[in-house]
Amino acid sequence: MSNRRLNAANVRTYASIFAALGDETRLSVLARLAGGAPRSITELTEGTKLTRQAVTKHLKVLEDVGVVRAAKVGRESQFALEPKAIDDARAYLERVSRQWDDALARLKSFVEG
């Protein structure tokens, strides 16, 4: 599959992930989940000025784009980072970076040649 087709097929997904990650609060929540252990909303609000409602709203956005997953444990929901979504987004950025590097190398070769 060509990069053009891959990009066209996935651009909406990646744009949604990057938009979700573009919020400071959501990045903060992800940082708290990066340790790997699932955490409850109560745990995610500890030591912050965030309300449970605010964290819930941000977790919903992250869950909708597949960066976070939720699981019911008793009466609580536990939230965990979904590393595959982050890895896929990173791989996409690496492909774009390589494309830019290649384009800049061609431009340099043209200008200097």
C-alpha positions as CSV (number, residue, x, y, z in Angstrom):
1,M,0.0,0.0,0.0
2,S,1.4,3.4,-0.9
3,N,2.0,6.1,1.6
4,R,-0.5,8.3,-0.2
5,R,-3.2,5.7,0.2
6,L,-2.2,5.0,3.8
7,N,-2.3,8.7,4.7
8,A,-5.6,9.2,2.9
9,A,-7.2,6.3,4.7
10,N,-5.9,7.2,8.1
11,V,-5.6,11.0,8.2
12,R,-9.0,11.5,10.0
13,T,-8.0,9.0,12.7
14,Y,-4.6,10.6,13.2
15,A,-6.0,14.1,13.2
16,S,-8.5,13.1,15.9
17,I,-5.7,11.6,18.0
18,F,-3.4,14.7,17.6
19,A,-6.4,17.0,18.4
20,A,-7.1,15.1,21.6
21,L,-3.4,15.2,22.5
22,G,-3.3,18.9,21.8
23,D,-4.9,19.7,25.2
24,E,-2.7,20.3,28.2
25,T,-5.1,18.7,30.6
26,R,-5.5,15.6,28.5
27,L,-1.7,15.3,28.2
28,S,-1.5,15.6,32.0
29,V,-4.0,12.8,32.4
30,L,-2.0,10.6,29.9
31,A,1.2,11.3,31.9
32,R,-0.5,9.9,35.0
33,L,-1.6,6.8,33.1
34,A,1.9,6.3,31.5
35,G,3.1,4.3,34.5
36,G,1.0,1.4,33.1
37,A,-1.3,0.7,36.0
38,P,-5.0,1.4,35.4
39,R,-6.3,4.3,37.6
40,S,-9.7,5.4,38.7
41,I,-11.0,9.0,38.3
42,T,-10.4,9.5,42.0
43,E,-6.7,8.6,41.6
44,L,-6.4,10.7,38.5
45,T,-7.7,13.8,40.3
46,E,-5.6,13.3,43.4
47,G,-3.1,16.2,43.9
48,T,-4.6,18.3,41.1
49,K,-7.1,21.1,41.0
50,L,-9.2,19.1,38.5
51,T,-12.7,18.1,39.3
52,R,-14.0,14.5,38.7
53,Q,-16.3,15.9,36.0
54,A,-13.4,17.6,34.2
55,V,-11.3,14.4,34.3
56,T,-14.3,12.4,33.1
57,K,-14.9,14.7,30.2
58,H,-11.2,14.5,29.2
59,L,-11.1,10.8,29.6
60,K,-14.1,10.4,27.3
61,V,-12.3,12.4,24.6
62,L,-9.2,10.2,25.0
63,E,-11.3,7.0,25.0
64,D,-13.2,8.1,21.8
65,V,-9.9,8.4,19.9
66,G,-8.6,5.1,21.3
67,V,-5.8,6.4,23.4
68,V,-7.4,5.3,26.7
69,R,-9.5,2.3,27.5
70,A,-11.9,1.9,30.4
71,A,-12.9,-1.2,32.3
72,K,-15.5,-1.5,35.1
73,V,-14.0,-2.9,38.3
74,G,-16.8,-3.2,40.9
75,R,-18.6,0.2,41.0
76,E,-15.6,2.1,39.5
77,S,-14.2,2.5,36.1
78,Q,-10.5,2.0,35.8
79,F,-8.7,3.8,32.9
80,A,-5.5,2.7,31.2
81,L,-3.3,4.0,28.4
82,E,-3.8,2.2,25.1
83,P,-0.2,2.1,23.9
84,K,-1.0,0.8,20.4
85,A,-2.8,4.0,19.5
86,I,0.1,6.1,20.7
87,D,2.6,3.8,18.8
88,D,0.5,4.0,15.6
89,A,0.5,7.8,15.9
90,R,4.2,7.9,16.5
91,A,4.8,5.7,13.5
92,Y,2.7,8.0,11.3
93,L,4.8,11.0,12.5
94,E,7.9,9.1,11.7
95,R,6.6,8.4,8.1
96,V,5.8,12.0,7.6
97,S,9.2,13.0,9.0
98,R,10.9,10.7,6.5
99,Q,8.9,12.2,3.7
100,W,10.0,15.7,4.7
101,D,13.6,14.6,5.1
102,D,13.5,13.1,1.6
103,A,11.9,16.2,0.1
104,L,14.4,18.4,1.7
105,A,17.3,16.2,0.5
106,R,15.9,16.4,-3.0
107,L,15.6,20.2,-2.8
108,K,19.2,20.5,-1.4
109,S,20.5,18.3,-4.2
110,F,18.6,20.4,-6.8
111,V,19.8,23.7,-5.4
112,E,23.4,22.6,-4.9
113,G,23.6,20.6,-8.1
